[in-house]
Amino acid sequence: MIWHPMSILAGQEKEISIVSAKDEYLYTDQGQKIIDAISSWWTCIHGHRHPKIMEAIRKQTESLDHVIFAGFTHEPAERLSDEILKTTKGDFEAVFFSDNGSNAIEIAVKLAVQFFKNKNLSKDSQRKTWIRFTKSYHGDSIGAMSLGGQSVFTRIFRDLNFPTKEYISPDCTNCPFAKSPDTCNVECLDEMAEDLKKNGEQFVGAVVEPLVSGANGMVFHDVKFLQRLRKLTQDKDIILVLDEVFTGLYRTGEWYAYQKAEIKPDMICIAKGLTGGTLPLALTLITEKIVDAFRSDDVNHAFYHGHTMAGSAIACSAALASLEILQETGEENISRFVSYFQLKKKTFDEKFAGKVKNIRHLGAIFAMEVVQDLGPDEYLNPIGRKIRAKALAEGVLIRPLGNTVYITPPYNIHKASLDQIFSVLEAILEKEFTLPA
Ligand SMILES: Cc1ncc(COP(=O)(O)O)c(C=O)c1O
């Protein structure tokens, strides 16, 4: 049998067999056409089988598939490294290749730890703890889980964590300090600021998803949070890693979410949409400051880390084609969502007041919470699965996170499909859910 991800083995749900895909559409073996409203876990940012990416893959197969990346290189990887660095306008110096988002995070963590070891400064020898946030998610490997917030994904494995200190996640839709953007002084970072004042040298680094915590509930925050976090970490020489696995590559409306905050992190991680959902590839982008600590003849200063399939030439060619599409159409495609989502927010706010709350959108992300009284607001809340099944029956693939219903469509989705997604959501909310008592 196949053990599918996130599946309940003795559950009633049976996997759906997909035989083909094109644009935002998936086609099942039963002849059903499904709109992929979440870009297949946020990867197929240009829809499925974009002709440019398919052509790039085909072409690459005619010359080089893959070669061991230690001691060897090739043109698609060199070009991808150059092109991706250009998208950051010179903020980063080096690119480390891997094959999924969790690994890109592990690499950033290990580089940060070794950065201090290589520098060998006695004042840094006590740096052991990582800063993490309550609603964050950085992947399913042990290191990535250490940095994630408390959730069904991480709870069972907490004993395996490396040392972390957890701080409250920013949430500007539903501010825990009851502040508005005008009155906010980023109070959610006050506790950390106090800790850093007392003993900032205990921390190696901080990892955060910029502007949107994705898998732990599509929780939004303002650029002010990132700006204060950068200042606090910089003042204490703490390495700031921004996890752009979900938010990067135009999902939030810019190449990277950190650019909206006009800050410079020490590293960023990119994966998900990098190859347009065609092949596994991830990148960790690293600043000159960190690279410098590794420029050494001492063999002990090398970074002994390498994933077997990192830098696959075919995956790099797919990524190059995907970047080209983003360069040509990214900005324009994402700008289409702004007024569309504004209108939908207004409609849903008026029509479903009391049934949904916290309606929010940014770039190509639209999210809201279904108000209900069926238990905790978290991933296992059964309402998510109910809504998912009802939408699927109507030909729309969504995957609510507990009672958080969201869509993250391909950037080039047809307007008719967006209309269809929202009319299915409206029908579900109209028919299925009564106002709580
Ligand atoms: C923000 C973020 N970081 C890291 C990851 C892990 O990526 P992967 O599933 O490719 O390991 C995810 C996956 O959902 C993510 O959303």
The ligand as an SDF file (V2000), in Angstrom:
LIG
                    3D

 16 16  0  0  0  0  0  0  0  0999 V2000
    6.6830   28.0310    5.3310 C   0  0  0  0  0  0  0  0  0  0  0  0
    7.1080   26.6330    5.0380 C   0  0  0  0  0  0  0  0  0  0  0  0
    8.3650   26.2670    5.2710 N   0  0  0  0  0  0  0  0  0  0  0  0
    8.8110   25.0310    5.0180 C   0  0  0  0  0  0  0  0  0  0  0  0
    7.9690   24.0690    4.5160 C   0  0  0  0  0  0  0  0  0  0  0  0
    8.4740   22.6850    4.2430 C   0  0  0  0  0  0  0  0  0  0  0  0
    8.5960   22.4800    2.8960 O   0  0  0  0  0  0  0  0  0  0  0  0
    8.6520   20.9750    2.3080 P   0  0  0  0  0  0  0  0  0  0  0  0
    7.2940   20.4080    2.4940 O   0  0  0  0  0  0  0  0  0  0  0  0
    9.0330   21.1670    0.8750 O   0  0  0  0  0  0  0  0  0  0  0  0
    9.6930   20.2630    3.0920 O   0  0  0  0  0  0  0  0  0  0  0  0
    6.6320   24.3990    4.2540 C   0  0  0  0  0  0  0  0  0  0  0  0
    5.7000   23.3980    3.7290 C   0  0  0  0  0  0  0  0  0  0  0  0
    4.5120   23.5560    3.7300 O   0  0  0  0  0  0  0  0  0  0  0  0
    6.1950   25.7170    4.5320 C   0  0  0  0  0  0  0  0  0  0  0  0
    4.9310   26.0870    4.3140 O   0  0  0  0  0  0  0  0  0  0  0  0
  1  2  1  0
  2  3  1  0
  2 15  2  0
  3  4  2  0
  4  5  1  0
  5  6  1  0
  5 12  2  0
  6  7  1  0
  7  8  1  0
  8  9  2  0
  8 10  1  0
  8 11  1  0
 12 13  1  0
 12 15  1  0
 13 14  2  0
 15 16  1  0
M  END
$$$$
